[in-house]
């Protein structure tokens, strides 16, 4: 069952809770204009690399035996969580090229050279065939936004080539969510979120386990690990700062999505309630800049 915007608004109108109707994200959802682009929001650990006019986006699978692994979902705006597909291809006319082939300075990014052996010539890092949990392939976006940014002093990598490259290659702020604004082709303008993140608060050990698993995507020279004590929470961006059609609800972390449906199951069918994952005991109200953001791989 997918709850679209119209259905959700109708259900909310019948809901007895005035506080729910007054929630800021609900008011925004009811008043926002329709999107004019296709917006793909990446939540959690995704790696991005431009190969010519094509952008590859991959997320690794979990490290075997990880006690607090990532969960993988996709969610249309105003809809419910679904399992994340293993391959998503937007290069068959669904989207048109927007011409942007570089990452903005507030997207965490590092040089491809850090993953190559000494003397090895430059080459793509994220091939079309690799070990991954999900691969998204799309034409170059029209724009790339970094949402829920905070000062990068909270991002504290241990000594290593990748961490040093990130600190040298980014601006004073780093984002926790990447929004790809894409030109519609045969796909209508819409907003979709993709999740590859922890369903509850993650420790530094949890994040480092996910970064170790990323070697399956980035190769054995990927050495990024974080130091403890670097976490900080950042709240959603103001509604007026978001592109038309994108709301604060689209910035919700996987934990926040679980929290909403756990509190308001009366809006859902019995079949949907059974399909929902068990929500965590504790809930965060913000994203952690030192958790599992997205990483761009650029070529000098």
Secondary structure, 3 states (H helix, E strand, C coil): CCCCHHHHHHHHHHCCCHHHHCCHHHHHHHHCCCCCCEEEEEEECCEEEEECCEEEEEECCCCCCCCCCCEEEEEECCCCCEECCCEEECCCCCEECCCCCCCCCCCCEEEHHHHCCCCCCCCCCCCCCCCCCEEEEEECCCEEEEECCEEHHHCCECCCHHHHHHHHHCCCEECCEEEEEEEECCCCCEEEEEEEECCCCCCHHHHHHHHHHCHHHHCCCCCCCECCCCCCEECCCCHHHCCCCCCHHHHCCHHHHHHHHHHCHHHCCHHHHHHCCCCCCCCCCCEECCCCCCEEEECC
